Amino acid sequence: MYRLFAAATLLIAAPLSAQQTDEQQAAFDAAVLSDRELFAEAQANRWLEQPCDIGVPLFGEILERDLGDTHVARAQLFAGALCEDERDDYAAGMAKVRQLEAGWPDFDFTDLGLYFAVRSNNAAEYLSRMRALDNGQLGEFEPQRFWQGFRMVRDQGAEDRFDDIMLEWIDARRLAYLPADLHAGVSMAALSAAIRHGRTEMAPQLLATIRSPADYLTLLSMREYEAIWPFAAERAGPNLEAITDEYVFWASARLENHPSDRDRFSDAAHALHYAGRFEEAIALARQWRERDGSMASIEEGDGWALNIEAYANDALGRRDEADRIFDQLAALDPEEHPWVVNFVINRASRLVGHERWVDGLEAASLARRVADSWGSQYARMIIARDHTCALAALDRADEIAPELAFLRENKAESYTLAAQALLCVGERAEAVDLLLEGIADEPNRSQVLGGLQPSTFELFYTPSKLPHPVELLDESAELQAAFEQHARVIPEEFTPTASILANR
C-alpha cells in the first residue's frame, strides 16, 4: 500500500542528496546522521518501504532537532500510519488517519481511511466514509477498495447498509462519476436494495449497466432477485446469448480504446470464452502475449492470456496444446513471479479434474510448494481438495487424513471444496451436513448456493469429472429444502453457449 499512499503526503524541500554508507543501508540510525543526511534520506523515500525502521525514527529525529515544519509533522504521522499497517495494528492506523485528517483538512486521505476501515473490520467507519465521498472522490475511487469493503461489510453483517448507499448513489445520479469498472458492482448492490424496498420498477435501469454473464447466473438463481427474474431473463436471453454478445461488444470496444490495459484485455478474452468463441479467444491471447515477442518480460496479465488460451484449447479438444501452455507457466520461477501461484493451481486442478491422477498429484505437489509462500488459505483449500481426490483414486487412502483435516478446519473458506473432497472419499453424509452448515453461514451462503449449481453453468474453468456437490440435492431432502429456500437450480434454457459448444 505504500506507493499508493505516497502521493497523499508532501515531502519537505531537501538539500542535494548525500551518499548512504553500507552500514546506514543495513541498519538505519537517525541519530548518527547529519542534518544534511537526514533531509537526503527523507527525499530518497526509502521510508515509504520501511516506515517502522526508517520513517518513524527519521522524521522523529528531524522534529527533535527542530529542523522541520508542519510538512515534517505530517510525514511523521503518515509514516506512523504505515508502520501500524506493517505491524497489523489497523485500529491504531485508523486513529493516525483521523489525526492526519484533523491536522491537514486540505489533503485527501480518503483511500488511506477506507483502507484502514477495511483492515480493522470497522463496517460503521467504512460505510460512513463511503457516504461522505464527494463526486471528485468517487471519480478516484479505487475498485480494489470497493470490493475489499464489500466483502468486509458482508462478513460483518452490514451488507444491507452498503447496498442502501449504492441505491442512494443511483438515485442521486452519481454512477457516472465512478470508474466504469465499478458500474456493474454498484448496480448489483443497488438492485438488492431496490428489491428490498419494493422498487422493482428500477430493475431495467440497473440491469442496463450489468453486462457480465456471470452476474446473470447469480441474478437468475438467487431468490433475493426472484421479483426481477423476468427482467433478468429477458436481458440474458436463451443460453445467455443476448447478454454475452453485449458483453463481448462492450469489452472488445474498451480494449480497442486502451489496447495496453491488462484488465481490459482480461475482460475481452473472458467475454470471447464465455461466448464460445474459442478460436477468437486463442487469437486474442496470442496477440496479447506476443506483443513483445518473448516470455522474458512476462507479467501476470500475460499469464492470464496463457491460461485463457489453454482453457479455450481444452474446449476445442486440443488437450496436448493446453498441457504445453500450462507446463510453460509452471516453469516460471515463483520467487520472480509470485502470481504464478494462480496458474500452477489451475494446472493441477485441471489435471485432477481430467482424472489424470498421477500427473495431477505431481502438479498439486508443485502447487502446494508455491502456495506455501504465495497462496491464500482458499488456494490451499483447492490444493488439499486436489490431493484428496487424486490420492483416493490412486488407492492411497493412508495419505488422505491430513488433507481432510485441513479442509474440515478451514471449511468456512469454501464449504463446497471441502464437500467435494468428502465426495471423493465416499463421505456423502458428512458432505451433506457440511453444505447445510454452509447454507446456514450467512456470509458464505451465496458461495455454497453457487457451488450447488450444475457444472454446465461454470463459464470459465475447464470441465471436471470430479464428483459434484449438486449430486447431493437429489439424495437429501433436507439439503434440497435448504437450497430452495434461498435459490433455485438455474433453468436449463440459460445453459451458456460455451458449455454447449465445449468438448465436455
N, C-alpha and C positions, 0 to 999 in steps of 0.2 A: 504493500500500500504506500510505501514511502515516496516513490516517484510521482504517484498520483497526487499526493498532497503537497509536493514541492512548490507548486505554483501558488499555493494558498498563503505562503509566508514570504515576506520581503526581506532579503538578506541585506546586511549593512554594506555600505560602500567601503571597500577594503583597500589597503595599500597593495603594491605588487606582491605576488605570492612568493613565499620563501620555500626552499627545498626542505623536505622532511627527511630526517635520518632514518635508517633502517630500524633503529631502536624505537623511534617515535611511531613508526608504522606498526611495529609489533605490539607495543604496549603504550597506549596513549596516557600521558600525564600532563594535564593542562598547566599545572603549577610550575613546571620547569620551562615552559615556553616563554619567549619574549612577547611583548605586546604585538610586535610585527608578525610573529609566527602564529599567535592566536587569531589575528584577523585573517591571515592567509588560510588557516585551517577552516575558518568559518566560510570563506569564499570557495574552498575546494569542495564543499558539500559532502564530504565523507560521512558527516554526522547524520545525514538522512538514511544511510545504510546501517549505521551503528549508533542509534540515538542514545542508548544507555551508556555504552562505553566511551563515546566521543561527545555526542550532542549535549547532554545534560552537564557534564563537567566543563565542557568548553565554554558554553555561554554563562555558566555559573561563575567561572573564573573571570571572564570579561566584565561581568557585573560587579564581582568582588573588587576588582581593581578600579571600578568606577570609570571604565573606558567607553561604555556603550550608552545607548539611549533607549527609547521605547521600542525601537525595532529589535534590539537585542533581547529585551524582556519578552517580547512576543515570540522570538525564535526559541528562547529557553523554554517557554511554556509549550510551544509546539513540539520541540524535541522531547519534552516530558510526556506529552500525549503519545508520541510514537513509541517511547520507551515503555509506557504502560501496556501498549499493544504487544510489544515484544515479550513482556512478562505475563501476558494473558490476563492482566488486571483491567478488564474492559470498563468496569464501573468507574475506576479511578481515571481512566482515559476520558470517559464521558464527562467527568467533573472538570477536567482540564479544558475540554472543548467549551464548556459553559463559561469558564474564565476567559478564554480567548474571545468568545462572542461578546461578553460583557466589556472587556477592555478595549476591543478593536471592532466596534459595530460596523465600520465601513468595509471590513473584509468579509468575504463569504466563506464560511467554514461549513457549508451545507453538507457536502459529501462526507466530510470528516465526522460530523454529528450523526448522520444516518449510519455510517459505518459502525460507530461505537454503540449506537442504539441496537443495531442488529446483533453485534458480537456480545453484548451484555444481555441479550434476550429481553430487552425492555420494549415490549409492544406499545405501551402507552406513549413512551418517548418517540418511538419511530412514527407512530400514527400522528402525533401532534406535529412533528416536523413535516410530515407529508402534507398535512392540511395547511401548513403555513407557507408552502412553496409559492413563490410568485411566478408569473409567466416566463420571465427570463430564466429562473432556476429550473423550471420544467424543461426548457429547451436544452439545458446542460445536464439533465438528469441521466445518470449512468444506468443503463439497462441491468447491469450486474447488481446494482444496489436495489433495484426494483424487485428482482427475483429473489435475492437473499432476504429482503424484507418480507416478501410474501410468504416464503417458507417459514420464517421465524414467527410471524404473527399467526399463521395457521397452527404451528406447533404450540403456540401459547393460547390457543382458543379464541383468538381475536379476528378471525377471518371475515366475519360479517362486518366489523367496523372498517376493515380495509376495503371491502367491496363497496361499502356505502360512500367512502371517499372517492372511489373511482367513479361511482354514479354521479356524485357532486361535480366532478371534473367534466363529465359528459354533459350534464345539464347546463354547466357554465360555458360550454363550447370551448373547452381548454385542450381538447385532444390534439388540435393542430399544432400546439406549442411543443408537444412531446416528440422525441425522436421517433421516426417511423417504426423502428424495431419494437417499440412498446405499444403501438396502437392495438394490436390484437390482444395482448395481455390485459390492458386496461379495459377493453371492451368485454372480454370474457368475465372479468371481475364485476364490471358494471352490470352485465347481463344477470349474474346471480343475484345482485341486489335488486335489480328491477323486477325480477320474478318474485322475489321475497316480498316486495312492496306492492305486488299486484299490478305492475306496469308492463304487462306482456306486450302491449302495443309497441314498445320500444324495440322489440326483437329484430325487425328488418333493419332498422337503423344501426344497431350494434353489430349484427351479423355481417353487415357490409364491409367492416374492417377486419373480420376474422376470416382468413383465407387458407390456413393450413388444413389439409385433410385430417391430420392427426387430431386437431381440435374438434372436428366434426364427429369423429369416433367417440369422443367424450360427450359432446352435445347430444348425440343420438342414443347414448347408453345410460347416462346417469339420470335418475328420476328427479333430481333437483331441477332438471331442464325439461321435464315432461310437458309442462304447459306450452313450451315453444317447439316441441318436436315437429309439428307440421311445417313451421317456418324453416327449421334446420334441414328437414328432409327435402324441401323444395330447393333450397340453396345448394345442398350437396349433390342432388341428382342421383339417378341409379348408378350403382358401382362407384359413387363419389366422383363421377366423371366431370360434372359441371364445376365443382369446386376445385378439383385437381387441375383442370385446364386453366382456370383463372389463376391458380397458384403458380403454374408454370409460366404463364404470361407475365405475371407480376414480378416473380423472382428473376426471370430472364431479363426483363427490362431494367431492373435495378442493377443487375450485374453489368449490363451493357453501359450504363451510365457511370459505373465505377468498377472497371474491369480488374483492378488490383485489390479489391476489398475481399478478404478471405471469408467473412461472414456472408457476404452476398453470393460468393461462389458456392458456399455450402448450401445456402437456400436453393440456388438454381439447380445444383446437382441432385439434391434430395428431391426436388419437385419433379425432375425428369424420372427419377427412380420410382416415385410414388405413382406416376402416370403410366408406368410400364414401358417407358421409352428408354429401354436399357442400352441400346446401341448409342443413342444420343448422350446418355449419362456417361458412358465409357469415353466417348469422343471428347466431351467437355472436361472430364477428369484428366485425360491425357494432355489436352491442350493446356490445362492449368499447370500441371506439374512439369511439363516440358518447356515452359516459357523461358527458363534459364538454361535449358539443355543438359542438366545433370542433377544427380541426387546430392551433390556436395553441399548445397546450401539448403537442404530440406528443412522445412518448418512444419508446425502442427497442421496448418491448412493443407499442405501437400500430403500429409499423412491421411487426412480425410479424403483427399482426392483418390489416393490409392485404395482406401477402404471402400469407397463407393464403387470404384472400378471393379474391385474383387466381388462385391455383392451382385453387381449387375452381370458379371460373367457367370456367377453361380446361377442366377435366374435364367440365363440362356443355356445352361447345361455345360458350361466350359469350366469344369471343376479344376483341371490341371492349371489353367491360366490363373484362376483365383488363388490356388495354392501358391503359385510362383509369386504373386503380388504380396500375399501375406508373409511369405518367407522373407521377401525383401525388406518388409517393415520390421520383422523380428530380428533382423541382423543389425539394426541400429543400436548404438550404444546408449543405454538409458541415462548414464551419467551426463552425456552431452545433450540427450533429447529425452528428458523425463516424461514428456507427454506420450512417449511410445507405449506407456502402460495401457492406454486405451486399446491399442491395436494388438498387442500380444494377448490381451484378454479376449478380444473379439476373435482372434485367430484360434485360440484354444476352444472357445465356446462353439465356434463353427465346426471344428473337427469332432468334438464330442457330440454335437447335435447331428452330425452325419453318421454317427455310430462308428467312427474310425478311432476305436478306443485306445490303441497303443499310441498312435500319433497324437491323439487328443490329450492323453495323460502326460506325455512328454511336453507338449505345448503348455499345458496347465502348470507344470512344474516351473517352466521358464516364466510364465506369467506371475506365479507366486513370488519368485525371486525378485522380479521387477516391482511388484506391488508392495512387497515388504518395505521398500524405500519410498515408493512414489504413488501408491494406490490408496484410495479411500477404504473405509470399512465396507461400503457397499461393493467395491471392486473385489475385496477379499471374499465377500459372500459369493459372488459369481464363481470365483476360483474354487471355493470349497464345494459348491454345487457340482462343478465340472469334475472335480476329483471324485466326489461321491459316486456319481453316475458312471464314470469310467471304471472305477475300482469294482463297483458292483457287477458291471458287465463282464469284467475280466476275472470274476470269482476270487477277488482279493478282499473278502469281507473283513478279514482281521485288521485291515488298514483303515477302515472307514470310521471307526468310533471317534477319533479326534475331529474329523471333518463335521460329523453330525453334531458333536458337542459345540463346536464353534458356531454352526448355523443356528442351533437352538438358543445359544447365549445371545446372539445378535439378531434374533428373528425380526425385531422391530425395524431393522434396516431394510428388510424385504421378506415379508411373510411368504410371498409366492416363491421366491428362490428356495427358502427352507422347505416349503411344502413339496416343491418339485424334487428336491433331493430325497425327501422321505418317500415319494412315489418310486424313485429309482431303487430303493431298497425294500419296497413292498409294504411300507408302514402307512397304509392308506387311512386308517382310522385316526392316527396321530396327525396326518396331513389335514384331514377334515377339521379336527379340533383346532389346529394352528390357524387355519383360514378363518374359522369362526372367531377366534380371538382377534385376528387382524381386522375383520369387519367391525368388530366392537371397538377397535382402537381408532377413534375418530380422526386424528391427524394423519394416519396411514391408511384410512379406509379406501380412498379413491385408488391408491396403488394396488390394493388387494382386488378390488372390483374389476379394475382394468386387466389384472392378471387372470381373471376368470372368463375373459372373452376368448372365443375360438382363435386359434393361431392364424387363421386366414385374415384376421384383421390386424396382423402385425405388418406394418407398412415398410419397414426398413431392413431389419436383420434377416440374414439368410434362414430359410426354413429349417426347423429342427425336428428330429424324430424322437426326441426325449418325451417321456410321458408328460402330459399337460394337466395342470390343475382343473381345467374345465371339465375333465372326465368325471370329477367328483360330484358335480352338480346332479348328475343322474343317479348317483349312488347314495346321496344323503339328502333326505327331505328337509332336514334342519338347515343344511348349508344352502339348499335351493331357496328356502324361505328367507333366510338372512340376506342372500344375494338379491332376491327380487324385491325386498323391502327398499333397497337403495338403487337398484339398477335393473336393466333387462339385457338379455343377450341381443346384440345388435341384429336387426333383421337381415336376412341373407341378401336381400336386394341391394344392400350397401357394401357388399364384398368388394374391396378395392380391385380395380382393373389389374394392378400389379400382381395381386395374389392369383388372379385367374390366368394371367399370361406366364407367370414364373414356372419353372420346371420343378414343381413340388412333388 
